[in-house]
């Protein structure tokens, strides 16, 4: 019967082994240790995943202050809009990819003609004060916006929409005409009927609930801080633990408001705030990077870098110059009724303008301010926007094509490298004769018509004398006009 070596015998093993045997044993021992470490590490990584933890506080700095944390009014103000997104919820919402997804709605269906939308709400949805959210709240919100007494800037989106309650958890929206993007309107945030129904329209904007909101979103209002002069210096929110979707991981969010951007920068440099928006600092990233002592870095986690991380995303909006093809040259509307003398009525002129715009040069000239957050797009709709379809034709910078098109449109080189086009405009009517009391003609009729359009006083002076006969009333109106 064989026995395993005792511990004392194992200690003597290096004394009985030869040098080569010692090296081999040591290598085998190290390989065994390495293999064991690898197996343990691989098992750990295969059976675990990184996940956010619940808790923590986040402070964001903003220049300005909130006015209406109320979906009825607040969509026109950037600060209000940001807070509304955290405090309130809508039938639909946008996901991280910018696609429209269900929010309060558990399901919805659209009729074949695109005019009827039926929504069924999720179960166990509560307002931050504990009251249940029902279809009545959604109907109340829409009808409040539709009522002109409340002066909501969103009213135009809901004018021709009929809303009907089916049950406490379902409702129907009827459109007069189908509208492909109506689901975007349904991202409207909902206000609680039991809070707002007894507040008169004229008192809506004065209510304390505009700054101490009760919503149904992922964060609930905690408190607001104001100075003696009434300036709102802070507003605190906390994660709503009864939120019908996944509750927010960050437990507390505090918004710190500053009167001037210099005040925000002074708070950012010693890291008194955890973040801020470039909109608060006039969107000039290059200048901000100079003023923030830590600087900015692109999408790096804060814990691995002392700099502020810079994040950007596209918004479905743009700034443009519109040319009216039916207007007179240089004017927004034609001065002569019935005439279309605008240079933009010619398709060749409009195409020439498209070919003449050097977008790359424009980007180069402004890239110092905006750094890399500039992209060239071929249409007014941003490619990142939901449902984007690119244009069938694109117009790249081409000076020669632009010149050729202007030649076709009748533009001639004036000798200084500038193309010009003479436009001969004929007035709709000209006064060629001498008019006096007793005159009867089309010219008199035109004169009376012009005087009557000036204002009510001239219309009263003319009385009924507008038939083309130059009488005493017309004489009085002409005399008054000369004065």
C-alpha positions in Angstrom: 0.0 0.0 0.0 1.4 3.4 -1.2 1.2 6.5 0.9 1.2 10.1 -0.3 4.3 12.1 0.8 3.9 14.0 4.0 4.2 17.8 4.2 7.8 17.5 5.6 8.7 15.2 2.6 7.3 17.7 0.2 9.5 20.4 1.7 12.5 18.3 0.8 11.6 17.8 -2.8 14.0 20.5 -4.2 16.9 18.9 -2.3 16.4 15.6 -4.2 15.6 17.0 -7.7 18.2 17.9 -10.2 18.5 21.4 -11.6 16.7 20.7 -14.8 13.9 18.9 -12.9 13.6 21.9 -10.5 13.1 24.3 -13.5 10.6 22.0 -15.1 8.6 21.7 -11.9 8.6 25.4 -11.4 7.4 26.0 -14.9 4.6 23.5 -14.4 3.6 25.2 -11.1 3.5 28.6 -12.8 1.4 27.3 -15.7 -1.0 25.7 -13.2 -1.4 28.9 -11.3 -1.9 30.9 -14.5 -4.4 28.4 -15.8 -6.4 28.6 -12.6 -6.4 32.4 -12.7 -7.5 32.3 -16.3 -10.4 29.9 -15.6 -11.6 31.9 -12.6 -11.4 35.2 -14.6 -13.2 33.7 -17.6 -15.9 32.3 -15.4 -16.4 35.7 -13.7 -16.6 37.6 -17.0 -18.9 35.1 -18.6 -21.3 35.1 -15.8 -21.4 38.8 -14.9 -22.2 42.0 -16.8 -21.8 45.7 -16.1 -25.0 47.4 -15.0 -25.8 50.8 -13.6 -26.4 51.0 -9.9 -29.2 52.9 -8.2 -28.3 56.1 -6.3 -26.1 59.2 -6.7 -26.7 62.8 -7.2 -26.3 64.9 -10.4 -26.1 68.7 -10.6 -26.6 70.5 -13.8 -25.9 74.2 -14.4 -28.1 76.4 -16.6 -28.1 80.1 -17.6 -31.6 81.5 -17.1 -34.5 80.0 -15.1 -37.7 78.0 -15.5 -41.0 79.7 -16.1 -43.6 77.0 -17.0 -42.8 73.4 -16.1 -46.1 72.8 -17.7 -46.6 71.0 -21.1 -49.4 73.4 -22.0 -46.9 76.3 -22.2 -43.3 75.1 -21.6 -42.4 73.6 -25.0 -41.1 77.0 -26.3 -38.4 77.4 -23.7 -35.3 75.1 -23.6 -35.1 75.0 -19.8 -38.8 74.3 -19.3 -38.7 71.7 -22.0 -35.9 69.8 -20.3 -37.7 69.7 -17.0 -41.0 68.7 -18.6 -39.3 65.7 -20.2 -38.2 64.5 -16.7 -41.4 65.2 -14.8 -44.2 64.4 -17.3 -45.0 61.6 -19.7 -47.1 61.3 -22.9 -49.0 58.6 -24.8 -45.9 58.2 -27.0 -42.2 59.2 -26.6 -38.9 58.9 -28.4 -36.3 56.2 -27.6 -32.5 56.6 -27.6 -32.5 56.2 -31.4 -35.0 58.9 -32.0 -37.8 56.5 -32.9 -41.4 57.0 -31.6 -42.3 54.3 -29.1 -45.1 53.7 -26.6 -45.0 55.5 -23.2 -48.3 55.7 -21.3 -49.9 53.7 -24.1 -49.8 50.0 -23.7 -51.1 49.5 -27.3 -52.5 51.6 -30.1 -54.1 51.0 -33.5 -54.6 53.2 -36.6 -57.6 52.9 -38.9 -57.0 52.1 -42.6 -57.9 55.6 -43.7 -55.4 57.1 -41.2 -58.1 59.2 -39.5 -58.7 57.3 -36.3 -56.2 56.5 -33.5 -57.2 54.3 -30.6 -55.0 54.1 -27.5 -55.1 51.7 -24.6 -53.2 52.8 -21.4 -50.9 50.7 -19.3 -52.0 49.5 -15.9 -50.9 51.0 -12.6 -50.0 54.5 -13.8 -50.0 57.0 -11.0 -49.4 60.7 -10.6 -46.7 61.8 -8.3 -49.3 62.6 -5.6 -50.6 59.0 -5.8 -53.7 59.6 -7.8 -54.3 57.2 -10.8 -53.8 58.5 -14.3 -56.8 57.7 -16.6 -58.1 58.6 -20.1 -59.8 61.6 -18.5 -56.4 63.3 -17.9 -55.4 62.9 -21.5 -58.8 64.2 -22.8 -58.6 67.2 -20.4 -55.0 68.0 -21.5 -56.0 68.0 -25.2 -59.2 70.0 -24.7 -57.3 72.5 -22.6 -54.8 73.1 -25.4 -57.7 73.3 -28.0 -59.4 76.0 -25.9 -58.2 79.4 -27.1 -58.7 80.9 -23.7 -55.6 79.1 -22.4 -53.4 80.5 -25.2 -51.3 77.4 -25.6 -48.6 77.6 -28.3 -49.5 73.9 -29.1 -53.0 74.7 -30.1 -52.4 74.5 -33.9 -51.4 70.9 -33.6 -54.8 69.9 -32.1 -57.4 72.2 -33.7 -59.1 69.6 -35.9 -58.8 66.6 -33.5 -61.8 65.1 -31.9 -61.1 63.2 -28.7 -63.5 60.5 -27.3 -63.3 58.4 -24.1 -63.9 54.7 -24.6 -63.1 53.6 -21.0 -61.0 54.7 -18.1 -58.0 53.1 -19.8 -58.7 53.8 -23.5 -59.6 56.7 -25.8 -60.0 57.5 -29.4 -58.7 60.4 -31.5 -60.4 61.4 -34.7 -58.7 63.5 -37.4 -60.6 65.3 -40.2 -57.8 64.5 -42.6 -55.1 61.8 -42.3 -51.7 63.1 -41.1 -48.6 60.8 -41.4 -46.8 62.4 -38.5 -49.6 62.5 -36.0 -47.9 60.1 -33.7 -45.3 62.8 -33.1 -48.1 65.0 -31.8 -49.0 62.2 -29.4 -45.6 62.7 -27.6 -47.5 65.6 -25.9 -47.0 65.4 -22.1 -50.1 65.0 -20.1 -51.2 67.2 -17.1 -53.4 65.9 -14.2 -57.0 66.9 -14.5 -57.6 66.7 -10.7 -55.0 69.4 -10.2 -55.8 71.8 -13.0 -59.6 71.4 -13.6 -60.6 74.0 -11.1 -58.1 76.7 -12.1 -59.5 79.4 -14.4 -57.9 80.0 -17.8 -56.7 83.5 -16.7 -55.0 82.0 -13.7 -53.3 79.1 -15.4 -50.0 80.9 -16.0 -50.1 82.2 -12.4 -50.5 78.8 -10.7 -47.8 77.6 -8.3 -48.0 74.2 -10.1 -46.1 75.7 -13.0 -43.0 75.7 -10.8 -43.9 72.9 -8.4 -45.3 70.4 -10.9 -47.1 67.1 -10.3 -46.5 64.8 -13.2 -46.3 61.1 -14.0 -42.7 60.9 -15.4 -39.5 59.3 -14.1 -38.7 62.2 -11.7 -40.9 64.0 -9.2 -40.5 67.5 -7.8 -38.9 67.9 -4.4 -38.2 71.6 -3.8 -37.4 74.9 -5.3 -34.9 77.5 -4.0 -35.3 81.2 -4.6 -33.3 84.3 -3.6 -34.9 87.3 -1.8 -35.3 89.0 -5.2 -37.3 86.0 -6.5 -34.7 84.6 -8.8 -34.9 80.8 -8.9 -31.5 79.5 -8.0 -32.2 75.8 -7.7 -34.8 73.1 -8.4 -34.5 69.5 -7.0 -36.0 66.3 -8.5 -35.8 62.7 -7.3 -36.4 59.4 -8.9 -40.1 58.4 -8.7 -40.0 54.9 -7.3 -43.6 54.1 -8.4 -42.9 55.0 -12.0 -44.7 52.6 -14.3 -41.6 51.9 -16.4 -38.1 51.2 -15.1 -37.3 53.9 -12.4 -34.4 56.2 -13.1 -31.0 55.0 -11.7 -29.8 58.5 -10.6 -31.6 59.1 -7.4 -31.5 62.9 -7.3 -31.1 65.6 -10.0 -30.5 69.2 -9.0 -30.7 72.1 -11.5 -28.6 75.1 -10.5 -29.6 78.3 -12.3 -27.3 81.3 -13.0 -28.0 84.8 -14.2 -24.9 85.1 -16.4 -22.7 82.5 -18.2 -19.7 83.8 -16.3 -21.4 82.6 -13.1 -21.9 79.2 -14.6 -18.2 79.0 -15.6 -17.2 79.9 -12.1 -19.2 77.0 -10.7 -18.0 74.6 -13.4 -14.3 75.1 -12.9 -14.2 73.8 -9.3 -16.7 71.1 -10.3 -19.5 72.5 -8.2 -21.8 71.3 -11.0 -21.5 68.0 -12.8 -22.7 69.2 -16.2 -24.1 72.0 -18.2 -25.5 72.6 -21.7 -23.6 74.4 -24.5 -26.9 76.3 -25.2 -26.4 78.0 -21.8 -23.0 79.3 -23.1 -24.0 80.3 -26.6 -23.0 77.0 -28.2 -19.4 78.0 -28.9 -17.6 74.9 -27.9 -14.1 76.2 -28.8 -14.5 79.3 -26.6 -16.0 77.3 -23.8 -13.1 74.9 -23.9 -10.7 77.8 -23.2 -12.8 79.2 -20.4 -13.4 75.8 -18.6 -10.1 75.1 -16.9 -10.5 71.3 -17.2 -11.4 71.6 -20.9 -13.8 69.2 -22.7 -13.3 65.7 -24.0 -15.4 63.7 -26.4 -17.6 61.0 -24.8 -15.1 60.0 -22.1 -16.6 58.9 -18.7 -16.1 61.5 -16.1 -14.4 59.0 -13.7 -11.6 58.3 -16.1 -10.9 61.9 -17.1 -10.7 65.2 -15.3 -12.3 67.0 -18.2 -16.0 67.5 -18.8 -17.3 64.9 -21.3 -18.9 66.5 -24.4 -22.0 64.9 -25.8 -24.0 66.1 -28.8 -27.1 65.0 -30.7 -29.1 66.3 -33.7 -32.3 68.1 -33.4 -35.0 68.0 -36.1 -34.8 71.8 -36.8 -33.0 74.1 -39.2 -32.5 77.7 -40.1 -33.0 78.8 -43.7 -33.6 81.7 -46.0 -36.7 81.3 -48.2 -37.2 83.0 -51.6 -40.7 83.6 -52.7 -40.8 82.7 -56.5 -44.1 84.7 -56.9 -42.9 87.9 -55.3 -41.4 90.9 -56.9 -37.6 91.2 -56.9 -36.3 92.0 -53.4 -39.7 92.0 -51.8 -41.7 89.4 -49.8 -44.9 90.1 -51.8 -45.6 91.4 -55.2 -46.3 95.2 -55.3 -48.4 94.8 -58.4 -51.3 92.4 -58.2 -51.4 89.7 -60.8 -47.7 90.1 -61.8 -45.0 87.5 -61.1 -41.8 89.3 -61.9 -39.5 87.7 -59.3 -36.2 86.4 -60.6 -36.8 83.3 -58.5 -39.8 82.2 -60.6 -37.2 80.9 -63.1 -36.2 77.3 -62.2 -32.7 77.9 -63.7 -32.1 80.7 -61.2 -33.1 78.6 -58.3 -30.9 75.7 -59.4 -28.0 78.1 -60.0 -28.2 79.2 -56.3 -28.0 75.6 -55.2 -24.9 75.0 -57.2 -23.3 78.3 -56.1 -23.4 77.5 -52.4 -20.0 76.2 -51.3 -21.0 74.2 -48.1 -17.5 73.0 -47.5 -16.2 76.5 -47.4 -19.0 77.6 -45.0 -18.2 74.6 -42.7 -14.5 75.5 -42.8 -15.2 79.1 -41.8 -17.3 78.2 -38.8 -15.6 75.0 -37.7 -13.4 76.9 -35.2 -16.5 77.8 -33.2 -18.3 74.5 -33.4 -15.4 72.2 -33.7 -16.5 68.9 -35.2 -20.2 69.2 -34.6 -21.0 70.2 -38.1 -22.4 68.1 -40.9 -23.3 68.8 -44.5 -26.9 67.7 -45.3 -28.6 67.6 -48.8 -32.1 68.6 -47.5 -33.9 70.6 -44.8 -34.6 67.3 -43.0 -31.7 66.0 -40.9 -30.6 62.4 -41.8 -30.7 61.4 -38.1 -34.4 62.3 -37.9 -37.0 59.6 -37.7 -38.4 58.5 -41.0 -35.8 60.4 -43.1 -35.8 59.8 -46.8 -33.0 61.4 -48.8 -33.7 63.7 -51.8 -33.7 62.2 -55.2 -31.3 64.9 -56.5 -28.4 66.6 -54.7 -26.6 69.7 -55.8 -22.9 69.8 -55.1 -20.9 73.0 -55.4 -20.2 73.7 -59.1 -19.5 77.3 -60.2 -19.5 76.5 -63.9 -22.9 74.9 -63.8 -24.3 77.8 -61.8 -23.0 80.3 -64.5 -24.5 78.2 -67.3 -27.9 78.1 -65.6 -27.8 81.9 -65.0 -27.0 82.4 -68.7 -30.1 80.3 -69.5 -32.2 82.5 -67.1 -31.1 85.7 -69.0 -28.4 87.0 -66.7 -25.5 88.8 -68.5 -22.0 89.6 -67.2 -21.7 93.3 -66.5 -18.0 93.3 -67.1 -17.0 93.0 -63.4 -17.6 89.3 -63.1 -21.2 89.9 -61.8 -24.2 88.6 -63.7 -27.2 90.9 -63.9 -30.7 90.7 -65.4 -32.8 93.7 -66.3 -36.4 93.3 -65.2 -38.9 95.6 -67.0 -42.0 95.8 -64.8 -45.2 97.3 -66.2 -47.5 98.7 -63.6 -51.0 97.4 -63.5 -52.4 100.9 -64.1 -51.0 104.3 -64.9 -52.5 107.8 -64.5 -52.0 109.6 -67.8 -54.8 112.2 -68.0 -55.6 115.3 -66.0 -58.4 114.6 -63.6 -60.8 117.3 -62.4 -64.3 117.8 -61.1 -66.7 116.3 -63.7 -64.2 113.9 -65.2 -65.5 110.4 -66.0 -63.1 107.6 -66.8 -61.4 104.4 -65.6 -58.6 106.6 -64.2 -61.1 108.3 -61.9 -62.4 104.8 -60.8 -58.8 103.7 -60.0 -58.2 107.0 -58.0 -61.3 106.5 -56.0 -60.4 102.8 -55.3 -56.9 103.8 -54.1 -58.3 106.5 -51.8 -60.9 104.1 -50.3 -58.2 101.6 -49.4 -56.2 104.1 -47.3 -58.4 104.1 -44.2 -61.9 104.6 -42.9 -61.6 108.4 -42.9 -61.1 108.5 -46.7 -63.8 105.9 -47.2 -66.2 108.1 -45.3 -65.2 111.2 -47.3 -65.9 109.4 -50.6 -69.2 108.1 -49.3 -70.8 106.3 -52.3 -68.9 108.2 -54.9 -66.9 105.3 -56.3 -68.5 104.9 -59.7 -65.9 106.6 -61.9 -67.3 110.2 -61.7 -65.0 112.9 -60.2 -67.5 114.7 -57.9 -67.3 116.9 -54.8 -66.6 113.9 -52.5 -63.7 112.8 -54.6 -62.4 116.4 -54.6 -62.6 116.5 -50.8 -60.7 113.2 -50.4 -57.9 114.3 -52.8 -57.6 117.6 -50.9 -57.3 115.8 -47.6 -54.7 113.4 -49.1 -52.6 116.3 -50.3 -52.7 117.8 -46.8 
